């Protein structure tokens, strides 16, 4: 009877070892998959269509924010506007410390550069258009360095898209000779501003001004839409939203001049 028991135990042992080996193999496969998900840089960027469009909408909103929120603050309280940059940076790193909100912190960090540039220029240097692009480019070295390090793609591409829109708008101002009106409107009293805007509008409505406006709109549409075609990566939607929203902001300025 003892022999039969030993024989039965010996016969069952390989089966037990096989089951243990299979369990170990399964655990190793799970660990390998988790490792791949953790360290692959491309996987986190491919996300659902809903979230990509949320990033796009947030980019459009953040480009429009300085027009409606920062501008009134910076005209009367430039130091407060400048100090708010530190708050945006703090909030962005706070959001980036949590996986669920990382992308929004990333986007907000890029917005912080645009806010900082707006606070400096519109607070103390708005009377001279020549300083506009140099100040707006204040975050360019940082953005390029971060992209070289493959870090903060969403926010830095948002900043680059916003900066590109600013560059093209300023090119239009130089080409159509609107800079003298810029200088005038920054120096005169508020009651004289409508007349200056009307004079600038006459300049825009010339064949030269209209032709360059169409060219500007086509370039912005092309540069803003092409990165979105066939892609599901957050940073391209942040870039495209920032570029395309330039058309919205410029249109609002045009409507303000017409209404004046």
C-alpha positions in Angstrom: 0.0 0.0 0.0 2.9 2.3 0.8 4.4 1.6 -2.6 1.2 2.4 -4.3 1.0 5.7 -2.4 4.5 6.7 -3.3 3.9 5.7 -6.9 0.8 7.8 -7.0 2.7 10.8 -5.5 5.5 10.5 -8.0 3.1 10.4 -10.9 1.3 13.5 -9.8 4.5 15.6 -9.1 5.3 16.5 -12.8 1.7 17.8 -13.2 2.1 20.1 -10.2 5.5 21.4 -11.5 4.0 22.0 -14.9 1.1 24.1 -13.4 3.6 26.1 -11.4 5.8 26.7 -14.5 2.7 27.9 -16.4 1.8 30.2 -13.6 5.3 31.7 -13.4 5.3 32.1 -17.2 2.0 34.0 -17.0 3.3 36.3 -14.3 6.4 37.0 -16.3 4.3 37.8 -19.3 2.2 40.3 -17.3 5.3 41.9 -15.9 6.8 42.3 -19.4 3.6 43.9 -20.6 3.5 46.3 -17.6 7.1 47.1 -18.3 6.4 47.9 -22.0 3.4 50.1 -21.0 5.5 52.0 -18.5 8.6 52.7 -20.6 7.3 53.0 -24.1 7.2 56.8 -24.9 4.7 56.4 -27.8 1.9 54.6 -26.1 0.7 57.3 -23.7 0.4 59.7 -26.7 -2.1 57.6 -28.5 -5.4 58.4 -26.8 -9.1 58.5 -27.5 -10.6 60.8 -30.0 -12.6 62.5 -27.3 -9.6 63.5 -25.2 -7.6 64.7 -28.2 -10.5 67.1 -29.0 -10.6 68.2 -25.4 -6.9 69.2 -25.7 -7.7 71.0 -28.9 -10.5 73.0 -27.3 -8.4 73.8 -24.2 -5.7 75.1 -26.5 -8.1 77.4 -28.3 -9.4 78.6 -25.0 -6.0 79.3 -23.6 -4.9 81.4 -26.6 -8.1 83.4 -26.2 -7.8 83.9 -22.5 -5.1 86.7 -22.6 -7.4 88.7 -24.9 -10.3 88.7 -22.5 -8.7 88.2 -19.1 -5.1 89.2 -19.0 -5.4 92.4 -21.1 -7.6 94.2 -18.6 -5.4 93.1 -15.7 -2.1 93.9 -17.3 -3.2 97.4 -18.3 -4.1 98.5 -14.7 -2.1 96.0 -12.6 0.9 94.8 -14.6 2.8 93.6 -11.5 -0.1 91.4 -10.5 -0.3 89.9 -14.0 3.4 89.2 -13.8 3.1 87.6 -10.4 0.3 85.3 -11.6 2.8 83.6 -13.8 4.2 82.0 -10.7 0.8 80.7 -9.8 0.3 79.2 -13.3 3.6 77.4 -13.0 2.8 76.1 -9.5 -0.6 74.9 -10.7 0.9 73.2 -13.8 3.4 71.2 -11.7 0.7 70.3 -9.2 -1.4 68.9 -12.0 1.6 67.1 -13.6 2.3 65.3 -10.3 -0.9 63.3 -10.8 -1.2 60.9 -13.7 -4.9 61.6 -14.2 -4.3 65.4 -14.7 -0.8 65.3 -16.2 -1.7 66.4 -19.7 -3.6 69.5 -18.3 -0.6 70.5 -16.2 1.6 70.0 -19.2 -0.6 72.2 -21.3 -0.8 74.8 -18.6 3.0 75.0 -18.4 3.2 76.0 -22.0 0.5 78.6 -21.4 2.6 80.0 -18.6 5.2 81.2 -21.1 2.6 83.0 -23.2 1.1 84.6 -20.0 4.6 85.7 -18.9 5.4 87.3 -22.3 2.0 89.0 -22.3 2.5 90.4 -18.8 5.9 91.8 -19.7 5.1 93.3 -23.0 1.6 94.7 -22.5 2.5 95.8 -19.0 5.7 97.9 -19.8 6.6 97.7 -23.5 3.3 97.9 -25.4 4.2 101.4 -26.9 6.9 99.9 -29.1 5.8 97.1 -31.6 9.4 96.2 -32.3 9.7 94.6 -28.9 6.6 92.4 -29.3 8.2 89.4 -31.0 11.4 89.3 -28.9 9.3 89.4 -25.7 6.8 86.8 -27.0 9.8 84.5 -27.8 11.0 84.5 -24.2 10.1 80.9 -23.7 11.5 79.6 -27.0 14.8 78.4 -25.7 13.1 76.5 -22.9 10.5 75.0 -25.2 13.2 73.8 -27.7 15.3 72.3 -24.9 12.3 70.4 -23.5 11.3 69.0 -26.9 15.0 68.0 -27.5 14.7 66.1 -24.2 11.3 64.6 -25.3 9.6 66.2 -22.2 6.4 68.3 -22.0 5.4 67.9 -25.6 1.8 69.1 -25.1 2.6 72.4 -23.4 5.7 73.2 -25.5 4.0 72.5 -28.8 1.1 74.6 -27.6 3.5 77.5 -26.9 5.2 77.1 -30.3 1.8 77.1 -32.1 0.8 80.3 -30.2 4.1 81.9 -31.0 3.8 81.0 -34.7 0.4 82.7 -34.8 1.8 85.8 -33.2 4.7 85.9 -35.7 2.4 85.6 -38.7 0.1 88.3 -37.3 3.0 90.7 -36.7 4.2 90.0 -40.2 0.9 91.1 -41.5 1.0 94.3 -39.4 4.5 95.1 -40.9 3.5 94.2 -44.4 0.3 96.3 -44.5 2.0 99.1 -42.5 -0.3 99.0 -39.5 2.5 99.6 -36.9 2.1 103.4 -36.8 -1.6 102.9 -35.8 -0.4 100.4 -33.1 1.9 103.1 -31.6 -0.8 105.7 -31.8 -3.5 103.7 -30.1 -1.2 102.8 -27.2 -0.4 106.5 -26.5 -3.7 108.3 -26.9 -6.6 108.6 -24.6 -9.5 106.1 -24.9 -11.9 108.5 -26.6 -9.4 108.9 -29.5 -8.9 105.2 -30.0 -12.0 104.6 -32.2 -10.8 107.1 -34.9 -7.4 105.4 -35.0 -9.0 102.0 -35.4 -11.1 103.3 -38.2 -8.0 104.6 -40.0 -6.3 101.3 -39.5 -9.4 99.5 -40.9 -9.2 101.6 -44.1 -5.6 100.3 -44.5 -6.8 96.7 -44.1 -9.6 97.1 -46.6 -7.3 98.1 -49.4 -6.6 95.4 -52.1 -3.1 95.0 -50.6 -4.4 94.6 -47.1 -7.2 92.1 -48.2 -4.8 90.0 -50.3 -2.4 89.6 -47.4 -5.3 88.8 -45.0 -6.3 86.0 -47.3 -2.7 84.7 -47.5 -2.4 84.9 -43.7 -5.7 83.0 -43.2 -4.7 80.3 -45.7 -1.3 79.8 -44.1 -2.8 79.6 -40.6 -5.5 77.1 -41.8 -2.9 74.9 -43.5 -0.4 74.9 -40.7 -3.2 74.4 -38.1 -5.1 71.6 -39.9 -2.3 69.4 -41.4 -0.9 68.2 -38.0 -4.4 66.9 -37.1 -4.9 64.8 -40.2 -4.7 61.1 -39.3 -3.1 61.7 -35.9 -4.2 61.0 -32.4 -1.4 62.6 -30.5 -2.1 65.2 -27.9 0.7 67.6 -28.7 -0.4 68.0 -32.3 -3.9 68.9 -31.2 -2.5 71.4 -28.8 -0.3 72.9 -31.6 -3.2 72.9 -34.1 -5.6 74.5 -31.6 -3.2 77.3 -30.8 -2.5 78.1 -34.5 -6.1 78.0 -35.6 -7.3 80.1 -32.6 -5.1 82.9 -34.0 -7.7 83.3 -36.7 -10.4 83.7 -34.0 -8.4 86.3 -32.1 -7.5 88.3 -35.2 -11.2 88.2 -36.3 -12.2 89.6 -32.9 -9.8 92.5 -33.3 -11.2 93.2 -36.8 -14.7 93.2 -35.5 -13.7 95.6 -32.7 -12.3 98.0 -35.3 -15.4 97.7 -37.4 -17.6 98.3 -34.3 -15.6 101.4 -33.4 
